[in-house]
């Protein structure tokens, strides 16, 4: 395995920015907190209308792609099969997308809206009804549409168009080859920094809930030292999961988490007001549909109130800030699914489960608070959000067991968020490389833990959370460009046309791809297509008077060398290259026991990265040679 697969500009650029922001936050926590929060408030107040409109556009685009003609296109070659079983796929979506949030806010948010609703009288039946409608809106299809758009763009351009698994790839229909320059690096650096701070702040809040639960149930001290110990233990488990791979790591943890979560939810439903919950679920969903369009565009423009900035706009900014992380995670586990299947799985299935979860916990909490709790749950929410879930479970049978299960759930959500976050960041910082050495993955996992620890110690979580939300504003513009690029590319593929900068006849190339290609297939293409293509260019160069050119033909490699003045030469090399089958991580099993896919790789001069020409015809390979030669001449001769 290579010692390094990083994109130096992205890797070190992001690391430097993260270090600088950490130093500023740690050195001046109060000043940084005030500055970031003031900037965040300005962004939400000034561009709140833009967030609302943009999220509506994201939802419309995702629905049109999923249920329009593009829905039949696959996130990969036409004969690709999904990497994961359907239930495992859904479990991982659930764990990455909303895990810690559902545990932290399942009781707290409905109760908060119940005691302080935007329109209904507080603490009334009308407030209870409005509280659940608002909660459904914040955790419904709008949130998942944000994730789905980023995930679909990444998966489509990576697995169907053969581009690196980076955000810049989705902008290729708009920016063309400029995505490979400083602009593309800036986009990936932005995504890395946003993911590090977003995951770190969420991990900080997850640790706060775990230590609050341990203190509430077992009397352990809820101190900074306890939080640090918990972070070390959980991040150690996350590092092991990172090195275990998708099948033995994230997938198994996600399945365990979903199983435990369902058991806890069914228990609460069984011992709680079951019949009321079933009725409430139906009515909550009806209210959600009834107010869907209105809430999608509500800004309280005629009756301004701080509630909008504190809740809906805050959530939209938070989901957008998290979308590079969750979107890439979803992309990595969704190869081989059709766009329609992707939209149904990402948009509707997690939303349905979330609605059931929020109804069971939220409506039960409100029912208890109106009855036997006599306001006790509302008081706990106002006193400390981290203890709200445990105070709620205290009013149900078996509180000791269920509270322990809740702590375990938060811990496993913590682990899955940390390890998947580290893998996503590593992919971004490596230019989309599927194989990276272990130290890079461990580096990002450790950095997430160190960041969360330092911010907890210095009290800077609020400042970095505000900074993360502030970053949502520019990324919202990037997401709109991703939407435009995805619509343009799918429309072009359906029409069978080639966009500027795209490989010639790439749709035909994709149809001919075998999944996975064998080594013999690539060797056959090397000699049936590669050798005639290089010979064609070689002869044409000689006819034009460029006589200093030669072809070196070997059993498993072809090399075209074209001389230039000053003893420098243009070198174009074709050779088979193997890589593990696409999966979430390249560390699933020892190399010798893993299934491999083969590609026809092209490299020019001293390039470290290669281009995938699998399925290219003679003319297409010859065209690529001339394209690279033209680029080499414009940039100036480079020593071979």
Buried (B, 14 or more C-beta within 10 A) or exposed (E): EEEEBBBEBBBEBBBEBBEEBBEBBBEBBEEBBBBBBEBBBEBBEEBBEBBBBBBBBBBEBBBBBBEBEBBEBBBBBBEBEBBBEEEBBBBBBBBBBBBBBBBBBBBBBBBBBBBBBBEBEEBEEEBBBBBBBBBBBBBBBBBBBBBBBBBBBBBBBBBBBBBBBBBBBBBBBBBEEBBBEEEBBBBBBBBBBBBBBBBBBBBBBBBBBBBBBBBBBEEBEBEBEBBBBBBEBBBBBBBBBBBBBBBBBBBBBBBBBBEBBEEBBEBBBEEBBEEEBEEBBEBBBEBBEEBBEEBBEBBBEEEEEEBBBBBBBBBBBBBBBBBBBBBBBBBBBBBBBBBBBBBBBBBBBBBEBBBBBBBBBBBBBBBBBBEEBEEBBBBBBBEBBBBBBBBBBBBBEEBEEBBBBBBBBBBBBBBBBBBBBBBBBBBBBBBBBBBBBEEBBBBBBBBBBBBBBBBBBBBBBBBBBBBBBBBBBBBBEBBBBBBBBBBBBBBBBBEEEBBEEBBBBBBBBBEBBBBBBEEEBBBEBBBEBBBBBBBBBBEEBEEEEEEEBEBEEEEEEBBBBBBBEEEBBBBBBBBBBBBBBBBBBBBBBEEEEBEBBBBBBBBBBEEEEBBBBBBBBBBBBBBBBEBBBEEBEEEEBBEB
